[in-house]
């Protein structure tokens, strides 16, 4: 395999190659939004029973007690399905909006870098990785919901690529480390503001999964 010095290495493909987020990301956001709309309307008493949200959580959220075997699954296959279904459930409009904005904006750049299929793969693996680390580290009876693990996977891939590019060109790595520290600080701040109601374990698991995936998927780019 041919090699090139940092000075002669061709510049990486630009992230911004399209004006907006690709259609498949909008489909994912649309599915999450439709689910949250139904649950919010149920909360307000417009459709169905007022307990529909908790019924959805019971069936689709990630439960550490089910993962550990302390609680029997509600249906066959829940122990496996909840590794993905939790990512489509949210705790309200604001929770959904925050994850959706990051998914669309950062997902656009990642898709331009690795393609739609690989972006979907990273989202899938990061959702699973986030849930897995939550199951291993968290000890709570509360349900874990949201696409944050998958979203943090995109962040991890992005930062891994930035690290790889800077290291190969002999550029300072301080901006990457600073961004990671900022990410940690933001998680600590939200953890405090939410009185411990932040699934940092899922964030960390998703970030690590996305970072490792990025090192593999982008090693020849």
HUKA-V57801 format. One record per residue. N is the residue number from 1. OMEGA is omega in radians with two decimals (999 if undefined). Layout:
N&OMEGA ; N&OMEGA
This chain:
1&-3.11 ; 2&3.12 ; 3&3.10 ; 4&3.10 ; 5&3.12 ; 6&-3.10 ; 7&-3.08 ; 8&-3.11 ; 9&3.12 ; 10&-3.12 ; 11&3.13 ; 12&3.11 ; 13&-3.11 ; 14&3.09 ; 15&-2.98 ; 16&-3.13 ; 17&3.12 ; 18&-3.03 ; 19&-3.09 ; 20&3.13 ; 21&3.13 ; 22&-3.01 ; 23&-3.06 ; 24&3.07 ; 25&3.07 ; 26&3.08 ; 27&3.11 ; 28&3.12 ; 29&3.13 ; 30&3.11 ; 31&3.13 ; 32&-3.14 ; 33&3.13 ; 34&3.12 ; 35&-3.12 ; 36&3.11 ; 37&3.13 ; 38&-3.11 ; 39&3.12 ; 40&3.09 ; 41&3.08 ; 42&3.10 ; 43&-3.10 ; 44&3.10 ; 45&-3.11 ; 46&3.13 ; 47&3.02 ; 48&3.14 ; 49&-3.09 ; 50&-3.13 ; 51&-3.08 ; 52&-3.12 ; 53&-3.11 ; 54&3.01 ; 55&3.10 ; 56&3.10 ; 57&-3.11 ; 58&-3.08 ; 59&-2.98 ; 60&-3.13 ; 61&3.04 ; 62&-3.12 ; 63&3.13 ; 64&-3.14 ; 65&3.06 ; 66&3.12 ; 67&-3.09 ; 68&-3.12 ; 69&3.13 ; 70&3.13 ; 71&-3.14 ; 72&3.11 ; 73&-3.12 ; 74&3.14 ; 75&3.14 ; 76&3.12 ; 77&-3.13 ; 78&-3.12 ; 79&3.11 ; 80&-3.05 ; 81&-3.04 ; 82&3.06 ; 83&3.12 ; 84&-3.03 ; 85&-3.13 ; 86&-3.07 ; 87&-3.12 ; 88&3.14 ; 89&3.14 ; 90&-3.08 ; 91&-3.13 ; 92&-3.09 ; 93&-3.09 ; 94&3.09 ; 95&3.12 ; 96&-3.08 ; 97&-3.12 ; 98&3.14 ; 99&-3.09 ; 100&3.14 ; 101&-3.14 ; 102&3.14 ; 103&-3.11 ; 104&-3.06 ; 105&-3.13 ; 106&3.12 ; 107&3.10 ; 108&-3.12 ; 109&-3.13 ; 110&3.12 ; 111&3.10 ; 112&-3.09 ; 113&-3.02 ; 114&-3.14 ; 115&-3.06 ; 116&-3.07 ; 117&-3.11 ; 118&3.07 ; 119&3.08 ; 120&3.12 ; 121&3.13 ; 122&3.10 ; 123&3.14 ; 124&-3.11 ; 125&-3.11 ; 126&3.06 ; 127&3.12 ; 128&-3.14 ; 129&3.10 ; 130&3.12 ; 131&-3.12 ; 132&-3.14 ; 133&3.06 ; 134&3.14 ; 135&-3.10 ; 136&-3.01 ; 137&-3.07 ; 138&3.05 ; 139&-3.05 ; 140&3.06 ; 141&-3.11 ; 142&3.11 ; 143&3.06 ; 144&-3.08 ; 145&3.02 ; 146&-3.12 ; 147&-3.06 ; 148&3.13 ; 149&3.11 ; 150&3.14 ; 151&3.11 ; 152&3.02 ; 153&3.08 ; 154&3.09 ; 155&3.14 ; 156&3.11 ; 157&-3.13 ; 158&-3.11 ; 159&3.08 ; 160&3.12 ; 161&3.10 ; 162&3.11 ; 163&-3.11 ; 164&-3.12 ; 165&-3.12 ; 166&-3.12 ; 167&-3.12 ; 168&-3.13 ; 169&-3.12 ; 170&-3.14 ; 171&3.14 ; 172&3.12 ; 173&-3.09 ; 174&3.13 ; 175&3.12 ; 176&3.13 ; 177&3.12 ; 178&3.12 ; 179&3.12 ; 180&3.10 ; 181&3.08 ; 182&3.10 ; 183&3.11 ; 184&-3.13 ; 185&3.13 ; 186&3.12 ; 187&3.11 ; 188&-3.13 ; 189&3.13 ; 190&3.10 ; 191&3.13 ; 192&-3.11 ; 193&-3.13 ; 194&3.10 ; 195&3.10 ; 196&-3.10 ; 197&3.12 ; 198&-3.14 ; 199&-3.10 ; 200&3.12 ; 201&3.11 ; 202&3.10 ; 203&-3.12 ; 204&3.13 ; 205&3.10 ; 206&-3.12 ; 207&3.13 ; 208&3.14 ; 209&3.13 ; 210&3.12 ; 211&3.11 ; 212&3.10 ; 213&3.14 ; 214&3.13 ; 215&3.13 ; 216&-3.04 ; 217&-3.04 ; 218&-3.03 ; 219&-3.12 ; 220&-3.07 ; 221&999
